[in-house]
Amino acid sequence: MMEELNSLLEPGMLVTHPDAPDWGLGQVQSNINGKITVNFEHQGKVTINGAQVLLTIEQRAE
C-alpha cells in the first residue's frame, strides 16, 4: 500500500518524513523503482525506501 501511494510522488513535490520532522521540508528529486531521493532542508539529500516509509505530501505556502 505504501509503495502505491509513494509512487504518486514526482520530482519537485514537497514532502516531510513522518519519523523525522526535524529534517524539515523536502523536495522530491527522483522516484525510481520505489527508491525516492529527497533533498531535505535540514538533512540534505536522502534516499528513502518507499516500501518502508510513507512520506507526507505538503502544500507549498502561498
PDB file of N, CA, C and O in Angstrom:
ATOM      1  N   MET A   1       0.823  -1.199   0.000  1.00  0.00           N
ATOM      2  CA  MET A   1       0.000   0.000   0.000  1.00  0.00           C
ATOM      3  C   MET A   1       0.866   1.261   0.000  1.00  0.00           C
ATOM      4  O   MET A   1       0.602   2.208  -0.742  1.00  0.00           O
ATOM      5  N   MET A   2       1.913   1.261   0.850  1.00  0.00           N
ATOM      6  CA  MET A   2       2.797   2.430   0.916  1.00  0.00           C
ATOM      7  C   MET A   2       3.440   2.703  -0.428  1.00  0.00           C
ATOM      8  O   MET A   2       3.517   3.847  -0.876  1.00  0.00           O
ATOM      9  N   GLU A   3       3.904   1.631  -1.069  1.00  0.00           N
ATOM     10  CA  GLU A   3       4.577   1.795  -2.361  1.00  0.00           C
ATOM     11  C   GLU A   3       3.637   2.427  -3.382  1.00  0.00           C
ATOM     12  O   GLU A   3       4.055   3.254  -4.193  1.00  0.00           O
ATOM     13  N   GLU A   4       2.359   2.031  -3.338  1.00  0.00           N
ATOM     14  CA  GLU A   4       1.387   2.585  -4.281  1.00  0.00           C
ATOM     15  C   GLU A   4       1.221   4.084  -4.066  1.00  0.00           C
ATOM     16  O   GLU A   4       1.189   4.846  -5.033  1.00  0.00           O
ATOM     17  N   LEU A   5       1.115   4.520  -2.805  1.00  0.00           N
ATOM     18  CA  LEU A   5       0.951   5.944  -2.517  1.00  0.00           C
ATOM     19  C   LEU A   5       2.224   6.711  -2.838  1.00  0.00           C
ATOM     20  O   LEU A   5       2.164   7.799  -3.410  1.00  0.00           O
ATOM     21  N   ASN A   6       3.366   6.159  -2.481  1.00  0.00           N
ATOM     22  CA  ASN A   6       4.639   6.823  -2.776  1.00  0.00           C
ATOM     23  C   ASN A   6       4.903   6.892  -4.281  1.00  0.00           C
ATOM     24  O   ASN A   6       5.657   7.752  -4.736  1.00  0.00           O
ATOM     25  N   SER A   7       4.292   5.995  -5.051  1.00  0.00           N
ATOM     26  CA  SER A   7       4.512   6.012  -6.494  1.00  0.00           C
ATOM     27  C   SER A   7       3.943   7.281  -7.131  1.00  0.00           C
ATOM     28  O   SER A   7       4.300   7.619  -8.259  1.00  0.00           O
ATOM     29  N   LEU A   8       3.067   7.980  -6.422  1.00  0.00           N
ATOM     30  CA  LEU A   8       2.487   9.226  -6.920  1.00  0.00           C
ATOM     31  C   LEU A   8       3.454  10.400  -6.818  1.00  0.00           C
ATOM     32  O   LEU A   8       3.235  11.444  -7.433  1.00  0.00           O
ATOM     33  N   LEU A   9       4.530  10.229  -6.038  1.00  0.00           N
ATOM     34  CA  LEU A   9       5.484  11.323  -5.834  1.00  0.00           C
ATOM     35  C   LEU A   9       6.289  11.575  -7.103  1.00  0.00           C
ATOM     36  O   LEU A   9       6.793  10.646  -7.734  1.00  0.00           O
ATOM     37  N   GLU A  10       6.399  12.849  -7.463  1.00  0.00           N
ATOM     38  CA  GLU A  10       7.137  13.248  -8.658  1.00  0.00           C
ATOM     39  C   GLU A  10       8.160  14.307  -8.286  1.00  0.00           C
ATOM     40  O   GLU A  10       7.991  15.014  -7.293  1.00  0.00           O
ATOM     41  N   PRO A  11       9.229  14.421  -9.083  1.00  0.00           N
ATOM     42  CA  PRO A  11      10.229  15.463  -8.813  1.00  0.00           C
ATOM     43  C   PRO A  11       9.577  16.845  -8.684  1.00  0.00           C
ATOM     44  O   PRO A  11       8.706  17.224  -9.467  1.00  0.00           O
ATOM     45  N   GLY A  12      10.029  17.573  -7.675  1.00  0.00           N
ATOM     46  CA  GLY A  12       9.514  18.906  -7.422  1.00  0.00           C
ATOM     47  C   GLY A  12       8.470  18.957  -6.325  1.00  0.00           C
ATOM     48  O   GLY A  12       8.221  20.020  -5.756  1.00  0.00           O
ATOM     49  N   MET A  13       7.848  17.812  -6.018  1.00  0.00           N
ATOM     50  CA  MET A  13       6.829  17.793  -4.964  1.00  0.00           C
ATOM     51  C   MET A  13       7.494  17.991  -3.604  1.00  0.00           C
ATOM     52  O   MET A  13       8.639  17.589  -3.396  1.00  0.00           O
ATOM     53  N   LEU A  14       6.762  18.615  -2.681  1.00  0.00           N
ATOM     54  CA  LEU A  14       7.259  18.862  -1.340  1.00  0.00           C
ATOM     55  C   LEU A  14       6.699  17.820  -0.380  1.00  0.00           C
ATOM     56  O   LEU A  14       5.509  17.505  -0.407  1.00  0.00           O
ATOM     57  N   VAL A  15       7.582  17.286   0.476  1.00  0.00           N
ATOM     58  CA  VAL A  15       7.196  16.222   1.402  1.00  0.00           C
ATOM     59  C   VAL A  15       7.868  16.433   2.758  1.00  0.00           C
ATOM     60  O   VAL A  15       8.814  17.209   2.894  1.00  0.00           O
ATOM     61  N   THR A  16       7.347  15.719   3.750  1.00  0.00           N
ATOM     62  CA  THR A  16       8.028  15.607   5.041  1.00  0.00           C
ATOM     63  C   THR A  16       8.141  14.123   5.370  1.00  0.00           C
ATOM     64  O   THR A  16       7.376  13.300   4.866  1.00  0.00           O
ATOM     65  N   HIS A  17       9.109  13.796   6.223  1.00  0.00           N
ATOM     66  CA  HIS A  17       9.320  12.417   6.674  1.00  0.00           C
ATOM     67  C   HIS A  17       8.611  12.276   8.015  1.00  0.00           C
ATOM     68  O   HIS A  17       8.947  12.992   8.958  1.00  0.00           O
ATOM     69  N   PRO A  18       7.632  11.366   8.127  1.00  0.00           N
ATOM     70  CA  PRO A  18       6.836  11.260   9.352  1.00  0.00           C
ATOM     71  C   PRO A  18       7.636  10.908  10.608  1.00  0.00           C
ATOM     72  O   PRO A  18       7.224  11.249  11.717  1.00  0.00           O
ATOM     73  N   ASP A  19       8.763  10.236  10.445  1.00  0.00           N
ATOM     74  CA  ASP A  19       9.574   9.829  11.595  1.00  0.00           C
ATOM     75  C   ASP A  19      10.736  10.779  11.862  1.00  0.00           C
ATOM     76  O   ASP A  19      11.497  10.578  12.809  1.00  0.00           O
ATOM     77  N   ALA A  20      10.879  11.815  11.031  1.00  0.00           N
ATOM     78  CA  ALA A  20      11.998  12.750  11.183  1.00  0.00           C
ATOM     79  C   ALA A  20      11.541  14.186  10.875  1.00  0.00           C
ATOM     80  O   ALA A  20      12.012  14.800   9.918  1.00  0.00           O
ATOM     81  N   PRO A  21      10.620  14.712  11.696  1.00  0.00           N
ATOM     82  CA  PRO A  21      10.110  16.062  11.429  1.00  0.00           C
ATOM     83  C   PRO A  21      11.193  17.143  11.498  1.00  0.00           C
ATOM     84  O   PRO A  21      11.049  18.207  10.896  1.00  0.00           O
ATOM     85  N   ASP A  22      12.272  16.870  12.230  1.00  0.00           N
ATOM     86  CA  ASP A  22      13.369  17.839  12.350  1.00  0.00           C
ATOM     87  C   ASP A  22      14.152  17.991  11.038  1.00  0.00           C
ATOM     88  O   ASP A  22      14.958  18.913  10.908  1.00  0.00           O
ATOM     89  N   TRP A  23      13.924  17.102  10.069  1.00  0.00           N
ATOM     90  CA  TRP A  23      14.583  17.239   8.766  1.00  0.00           C
ATOM     91  C   TRP A  23      13.990  18.386   7.976  1.00  0.00           C
ATOM     92  O   TRP A  23      14.613  18.883   7.037  1.00  0.00           O
ATOM     93  N   GLY A  24      12.781  18.816   8.349  1.00  0.00           N
ATOM     94  CA  GLY A  24      12.123  19.918   7.668  1.00  0.00           C
ATOM     95  C   GLY A  24      11.480  19.483   6.366  1.00  0.00           C
ATOM     96  O   GLY A  24      11.274  18.297   6.111  1.00  0.00           O
ATOM     97  N   LEU A  25      11.175  20.468   5.560  1.00  0.00           N
ATOM     98  CA  LEU A  25      10.521  20.246   4.282  1.00  0.00           C
ATOM     99  C   LEU A  25      11.522  19.690   3.281  1.00  0.00           C
ATOM    100  O   LEU A  25      12.671  20.130   3.230  1.00  0.00           O
ATOM    101  N   GLY A  26      11.083  18.724   2.487  1.00  0.00           N
ATOM    102  CA  GLY A  26      11.952  18.139   1.475  1.00  0.00           C
ATOM    103  C   GLY A  26      11.344  18.245   0.093  1.00  0.00           C
ATOM    104  O   GLY A  26      10.123  18.240  -0.066  1.00  0.00           O
ATOM    105  N   GLN A  27      12.206  18.341  -0.903  1.00  0.00           N
ATOM    106  CA  GLN A  27      11.749  18.363  -2.291  1.00  0.00           C
ATOM    107  C   GLN A  27      12.179  17.068  -2.960  1.00  0.00           C
ATOM    108  O   GLN A  27      13.356  16.708  -2.941  1.00  0.00           O
ATOM    109  N   VAL A  28      11.211  16.368  -3.555  1.00  0.00           N
ATOM    110  CA  VAL A  28      11.498  15.117  -4.244  1.00  0.00           C
ATOM    111  C   VAL A  28      12.405  15.409  -5.436  1.00  0.00           C
ATOM    112  O   VAL A  28      12.116  16.288  -6.247  1.00  0.00           O
ATOM    113  N   GLN A  29      13.506  14.662  -5.533  1.00  0.00           N
ATOM    114  CA  GLN A  29      14.449  14.789  -6.635  1.00  0.00           C
ATOM    115  C   GLN A  29      14.193  13.719  -7.696  1.00  0.00           C
ATOM    116  O   GLN A  29      14.261  13.988  -8.895  1.00  0.00           O
ATOM    117  N   SER A  30      13.895  12.491  -7.231  1.00  0.00           N
ATOM    118  CA  SER A  30      13.596  11.392  -8.155  1.00  0.00           C
ATOM    119  C   SER A  30      12.806  10.318  -7.420  1.00  0.00           C
ATOM    120  O   SER A  30      12.806  10.249  -6.191  1.00  0.00           O
ATOM    121  N   ASN A  31      12.131   9.480  -8.206  1.00  0.00           N
ATOM    122  CA  ASN A  31      11.361   8.367  -7.667  1.00  0.00           C
ATOM    123  C   ASN A  31      11.462   7.232  -8.679  1.00  0.00           C
ATOM    124  O   ASN A  31      10.699   7.176  -9.644  1.00  0.00           O
ATOM    125  N   ILE A  32      12.414   6.328  -8.449  1.00  0.00           N
ATOM    126  CA  ILE A  32      12.709   5.255  -9.395  1.00  0.00           C
ATOM    127  C   ILE A  32      12.607   3.910  -8.700  1.00  0.00           C
ATOM    128  O   ILE A  32      13.361   3.623  -7.770  1.00  0.00           O
ATOM    129  N   ASN A  33      11.676   3.091  -9.154  1.00  0.00           N
ATOM    130  CA  ASN A  33      11.501   1.730  -8.612  1.00  0.00           C
ATOM    131  C   ASN A  33      11.388   1.711  -7.094  1.00  0.00           C
ATOM    132  O   ASN A  33      11.976   0.849  -6.440  1.00  0.00           O
ATOM    133  N   GLY A  34      10.641   2.647  -6.529  1.00  0.00           N
ATOM    134  CA  GLY A  34      10.406   2.668  -5.092  1.00  0.00           C
ATOM    135  C   GLY A  34      11.502   3.311  -4.274  1.00  0.00           C
ATOM    136  O   GLY A  34      11.385   3.410  -3.052  1.00  0.00           O
ATOM    137  N   LYS A  35      12.571   3.754  -4.926  1.00  0.00           N
ATOM    138  CA  LYS A  35      13.643   4.479  -4.224  1.00  0.00           C
ATOM    139  C   LYS A  35      13.419   5.969  -4.476  1.00  0.00           C
ATOM    140  O   LYS A  35      13.517   6.438  -5.610  1.00  0.00           O
ATOM    141  N   ILE A  36      13.121   6.702  -3.416  1.00  0.00           N
ATOM    142  CA  ILE A  36      12.762   8.104  -3.534  1.00  0.00           C
ATOM    143  C   ILE A  36      13.899   8.949  -2.971  1.00  0.00           C
ATOM    144  O   ILE A  36      14.256   8.815  -1.800  1.00  0.00           O
ATOM    145  N   THR A  37      14.463   9.812  -3.795  1.00  0.00           N
ATOM    146  CA  THR A  37      15.525  10.707  -3.350  1.00  0.00           C
ATOM    147  C   THR A  37      14.897  12.063  -3.064  1.00  0.00           C
ATOM    148  O   THR A  37      14.219  12.650  -3.907  1.00  0.00           O
ATOM    149  N   VAL A  38      15.145  12.549  -1.835  1.00  0.00           N
ATOM    150  CA  VAL A  38      14.558  13.804  -1.378  1.00  0.00           C
ATOM    151  C   VAL A  38      15.662  14.685  -0.823  1.00  0.00           C
ATOM    152  O   VAL A  38      16.551  14.204  -0.120  1.00  0.00           O
ATOM    153  N   ASN A  39      15.610  15.964  -1.133  1.00  0.00           N
ATOM    154  CA  ASN A  39      16.552  16.939  -0.577  1.00  0.00           C
ATOM    155  C   ASN A  39      15.823  17.697   0.535  1.00  0.00           C
ATOM    156  O   ASN A  39      14.967  18.540   0.267  1.00  0.00           O
ATOM    157  N   PHE A  40      16.178  17.381   1.803  1.00  0.00           N
ATOM    158  CA  PHE A  40      15.535  17.989   2.965  1.00  0.00           C
ATOM    159  C   PHE A  40      16.287  19.237   3.419  1.00  0.00           C
ATOM    160  O   PHE A  40      17.509  19.324   3.298  1.00  0.00           O
ATOM    161  N   GLU A  41      15.521  20.213   3.950  1.00  0.00           N
ATOM    162  CA  GLU A  41      16.080  21.487   4.419  1.00  0.00           C
ATOM    163  C   GLU A  41      17.231  21.302   5.410  1.00  0.00           C
ATOM    164  O   GLU A  41      18.278  21.937   5.282  1.00  0.00           O
ATOM    165  N   HIS A  42      17.030  20.433   6.392  1.00  0.00           N
ATOM    166  CA  HIS A  42      17.988  20.326   7.497  1.00  0.00           C
ATOM    167  C   HIS A  42      18.742  18.997   7.533  1.00  0.00           C
ATOM    168  O   HIS A  42      19.459  18.718   8.493  1.00  0.00           O
ATOM    169  N   GLN A  43      18.582  18.176   6.491  1.00  0.00           N
ATOM    170  CA  GLN A  43      19.251  16.872   6.471  1.00  0.00           C
ATOM    171  C   GLN A  43      20.019  16.646   5.176  1.00  0.00           C
ATOM    172  O   GLN A  43      20.905  15.794   5.110  1.00  0.00           O
ATOM    173  N   GLY A  44      19.675  17.410   4.156  1.00  0.00           N
ATOM    174  CA  GLY A  44      20.325  17.217   2.862  1.00  0.00           C
ATOM    175  C   GLY A  44      19.653  16.115   2.071  1.00  0.00           C
ATOM    176  O   GLY A  44      18.495  15.778   2.313  1.00  0.00           O
ATOM    177  N   LYS A  45      20.387  15.558   1.126  1.00  0.00           N
ATOM    178  CA  LYS A  45      19.835  14.563   0.205  1.00  0.00           C
ATOM    179  C   LYS A  45      19.800  13.187   0.861  1.00  0.00           C
ATOM    180  O   LYS A  45      20.802  12.696   1.380  1.00  0.00           O
ATOM    181  N   VAL A  46      18.602  12.576   0.823  1.00  0.00           N
ATOM    182  CA  VAL A  46      18.386  11.269   1.444  1.00  0.00           C
ATOM    183  C   VAL A  46      17.636  10.384   0.449  1.00  0.00           C
ATOM    184  O   VAL A  46      16.707  10.841  -0.216  1.00  0.00           O
ATOM    185  N   THR A  47      18.044   9.117   0.351  1.00  0.00           N
ATOM    186  CA  THR A  47      17.310   8.147  -0.461  1.00  0.00           C
ATOM    187  C   THR A  47      16.474   7.288   0.478  1.00  0.00           C
ATOM    188  O   THR A  47      16.983   6.722   1.445  1.00  0.00           O
ATOM    189  N   ILE A  48      15.185   7.203   0.174  1.00  0.00           N
ATOM    190  CA  ILE A  48      14.221   6.535   1.056  1.00  0.00           C
ATOM    191  C   ILE A  48      13.621   5.338   0.321  1.00  0.00           C
ATOM    192  O   ILE A  48      13.301   5.417  -0.865  1.00  0.00           O
ATOM    193  N   ASN A  49      13.476   4.231   1.046  1.00  0.00           N
ATOM    194  CA  ASN A  49      12.814   3.047   0.513  1.00  0.00           C
ATOM    195  C   ASN A  49      11.307   3.256   0.661  1.00  0.00           C
ATOM    196  O   ASN A  49      10.779   3.246   1.773  1.00  0.00           O
ATOM    197  N   GLY A  50      10.624   3.442  -0.460  1.00  0.00           N
ATOM    198  CA  GLY A  50       9.193   3.711  -0.439  1.00  0.00           C
ATOM    199  C   GLY A  50       8.352   2.576   0.107  1.00  0.00           C
ATOM    200  O   GLY A  50       7.184   2.787   0.436  1.00  0.00           O
ATOM    201  N   ALA A  51       8.909   1.379   0.214  1.00  0.00           N
ATOM    202  CA  ALA A  51       8.185   0.245   0.791  1.00  0.00           C
ATOM    203  C   ALA A  51       8.176   0.304   2.311  1.00  0.00           C
ATOM    204  O   ALA A  51       7.382  -0.383   2.954  1.00  0.00           O
ATOM    205  N   GLN A  52       9.058   1.123   2.896  1.00  0.00           N
ATOM    206  CA  GLN A  52       9.173   1.178   4.350  1.00  0.00           C
ATOM    207  C   GLN A  52       8.686   2.478   4.968  1.00  0.00           C
ATOM    208  O   GLN A  52       8.307   2.501   6.139  1.00  0.00           O
ATOM    209  N   VAL A  53       8.692   3.567   4.194  1.00  0.00           N
ATOM    210  CA  VAL A  53       8.330   4.880   4.732  1.00  0.00           C
ATOM    211  C   VAL A  53       7.307   5.539   3.822  1.00  0.00           C
ATOM    212  O   VAL A  53       7.516   5.636   2.613  1.00  0.00           O
ATOM    213  N   LEU A  54       6.196   5.995   4.404  1.00  0.00           N
ATOM    214  CA  LEU A  54       5.190   6.726   3.652  1.00  0.00           C
ATOM    215  C   LEU A  54       5.411   8.218   3.887  1.00  0.00           C
ATOM    216  O   LEU A  54       5.088   8.744   4.953  1.00  0.00           O
ATOM    217  N   LEU A  55       5.962   8.886   2.889  1.00  0.00           N
ATOM    218  CA  LEU A  55       6.221  10.318   3.001  1.00  0.00           C
ATOM    219  C   LEU A  55       4.898  11.082   2.964  1.00  0.00           C
ATOM    220  O   LEU A  55       3.933  10.649   2.335  1.00  0.00           O
ATOM    221  N   THR A  56       4.872  12.224   3.650  1.00  0.00           N
ATOM    222  CA  THR A  56       3.676  13.062   3.707  1.00  0.00           C
ATOM    223  C   THR A  56       3.818  14.196   2.697  1.00  0.00           C
ATOM    224  O   THR A  56       4.787  14.954   2.741  1.00  0.00           O
ATOM    225  N   ILE A  57       2.855  14.311   1.792  1.00  0.00           N
ATOM    226  CA  ILE A  57       2.878  15.380   0.803  1.00  0.00           C
ATOM    227  C   ILE A  57       2.451  16.677   1.476  1.00  0.00           C
ATOM    228  O   ILE A  57       1.452  16.717   2.193  1.00  0.00           O
ATOM    229  N   GLU A  58       3.224  17.743   1.236  1.00  0.00           N
ATOM    230  CA  GLU A  58       2.941  19.052   1.807  1.00  0.00           C
ATOM    231  C   GLU A  58       2.573  20.026   0.696  1.00  0.00           C
ATOM    232  O   GLU A  58       2.992  19.870  -0.451  1.00  0.00           O
ATOM    233  N   GLN A  59       1.796  21.017   1.050  1.00  0.00           N
ATOM    234  CA  GLN A  59       1.423  22.068   0.093  1.00  0.00           C
ATOM    235  C   GLN A  59       2.374  23.228   0.255  1.00  0.00           C
ATOM    236  O   GLN A  59       2.746  23.583   1.374  1.00  0.00           O
ATOM    237  N   ARG A  60       2.769  23.822  -0.857  1.00  0.00           N
ATOM    238  CA  ARG A  60       3.664  24.997  -0.838  1.00  0.00           C
ATOM    239  C   ARG A  60       2.894  26.186  -0.281  1.00  0.00           C
ATOM    240  O   ARG A  60       1.762  26.447  -0.686  1.00  0.00           O
ATOM    241  N   ALA A  61       3.509  26.899   0.641  1.00  0.00           N
ATOM    242  CA  ALA A  61       2.876  28.097   1.212  1.00  0.00           C
ATOM    243  C   ALA A  61       2.748  29.164   0.131  1.00  0.00           C
ATOM    244  O   ALA A  61       3.701  29.427  -0.602  1.00  0.00           O
ATOM    245  N   GLU A  62       1.598  29.763   0.034  1.00  0.00           N
ATOM    246  CA  GLU A  62       1.344  30.794  -0.997  1.00  0.00           C
ATOM    247  C   GLU A  62       1.710  32.167  -0.451  1.00  0.00           C
ATOM    248  O   GLU A  62       1.573  33.168  -1.155  1.00  0.00           O
TER     249      GLU A  62
END
